[in-house]
Every structure is written in structure tokens, then in C-alpha cells.
């Protein structure tokens, strides 16, 4: 069942989204060569507690996991792309790190992710991250009232293919609101003008993720961490978005961090906000 949110409820989700965006930007600034993944995890735990928020990841136990998830972040390094289990690992020069988080405040949830390179970047990694960000921006622009869910999926797939990447269809975006995962599923590839009609009040997490040279994945023994099947590097970008009568509204937009726009989807948010 899909629950459409009122304008007031979307505003409440935006409060959570602002916190998520601010904390992700903060964590991006903390991530550096020599920093332990567990330092990032504990930093996020402290900030979530101070805000009076609740992590949607803590005790999360889906069918594919091995036991409940006992962390507030997914931290995925290099060939890991989704559900990376925080562990004792010190970031090295050139590592590609994806940070994913979802929290609830006053009963409303927001979910977002970004990828960043610590230290010296490899141009191929920069291209990979850019592809996920451009795909996310295109998908947000496609989240127009009266459109179809397939428009969003097709936008992601078109960008990915234009960059030369294949798309995995096993994991994608999802509805979000009172809980982290609601209907509908938002595939990262699809056909335009197909699927669910995009009505105002629909709130979804859009999350393109890509592997550099494959669309196949494998799981670590921890039962959580998902990696590219061939060991190639990966990237992941995500925002929580509301479809409104005047266009898409990004609820997890991140603040700047010393550049003109720290968030590549800021143009979409500004153009489509209600």
C-alpha cells in the first residue's frame, strides 16, 4: 500500500531530511586518510543521540542480512557498494567510501547516501561517482507529478549507460515516510511512461549505485556487505524526494562544504521545490 503524504507531513519529513543532509556533509568532512571507519560510526551515533533522532538501521533485520544490523551507518569501501558493515578499518589514500544513513525524527524518516574519495583521487573513480550523481539528478528531474515511476528508472538507466556502466536490478530505491522501506520499489533501470503514476504526496528514496565493470554482486561472509562480483570499484548516491504539485522536492539536500555546491542535485531541488 502506498501512503501519499500531505504538505504538512512532507514538511515534517524535511526536518528529518535536513538533519540527515547536514550529518552526511559532516561525515564527508571527517572522512580522511588515517580515519577508522568506527570513528565515523561513533561520530554518527553521538550526533543522532544529541538530536534525539532514531537510527533506522539499528536492529534492522531483513531476509538477506545475517542477524540484526547493529550500527547507524552503512560504510562501504572500494568494491563494496551497499550495506557495508562498519568495522575496524583505517582509510587509505585513494579509498572510495560510500556513506549511507537513514534516521527518524518524530515519526518521520529520511534516507540519503553519498560517495567520496579520501586522499588522492583516481580519475576513473571520479567518473564513477559523477555518474551516480548525474543519474540521481536526472531521476529527481523526472519525478514530476503526472509522470510515471518508469520515467525515474529510465532516467537513471540512461545516464548509467551513457557513461558506459551496466545496471544491477536487484537493489534500488524505495518508498519512504513513516518507515524506512515502503512501497513502491524504485528500480535503477526501466522504461519511460510505464508503471505507477506519480501523484503529489508520493515520497521516495532514489538511489542509483554502480559498479565500474560489472552488474553482478556478491555478499561478504558477514551477510551484509555487498560487493561488485569482479572486485571493481563502486559508488552510490541517494536522496529522499517528495513529488509535489509544483515538481520534485529534495528533502535531504546537503549544505555546502567550501564549494559553490556540495550537492550536485541542488539545482533540481531549487527548480522543483514547493
Secondary structure as GFF3:
##gff-version 3
##sequence-region A 1 274
A	DSSP	alpha_helix	7	30	.	.	.	ID=ss1
A	DSSP	alpha_helix	37	51	.	.	.	ID=ss2
A	DSSP	beta_strand	54	55	.	.	.	ID=ss3
A	DSSP	beta_strand	74	77	.	.	.	ID=ss4
A	DSSP	beta_strand	80	82	.	.	.	ID=ss5
A	DSSP	beta_strand	96	105	.	.	.	ID=ss6
A	DSSP	beta_strand	108	117	.	.	.	ID=ss7
A	DSSP	alpha_helix	123	142	.	.	.	ID=ss8
A	DSSP	alpha_helix	149	162	.	.	.	ID=ss9
A	DSSP	beta_strand	173	175	.	.	.	ID=ss10
A	DSSP	beta_strand	182	186	.	.	.	ID=ss11
A	DSSP	beta_strand	203	206	.	.	.	ID=ss12
A	DSSP	beta_strand	209	211	.	.	.	ID=ss13
A	DSSP	beta_strand	217	219	.	.	.	ID=ss14
A	DSSP	beta_strand	226	228	.	.	.	ID=ss15
A	DSSP	beta_strand	234	236	.	.	.	ID=ss16
A	DSSP	beta_strand	239	244	.	.	.	ID=ss17
A	DSSP	beta_strand	247	250	.	.	.	ID=ss18
A	DSSP	alpha_helix	266	272	.	.	.	ID=ss19
###
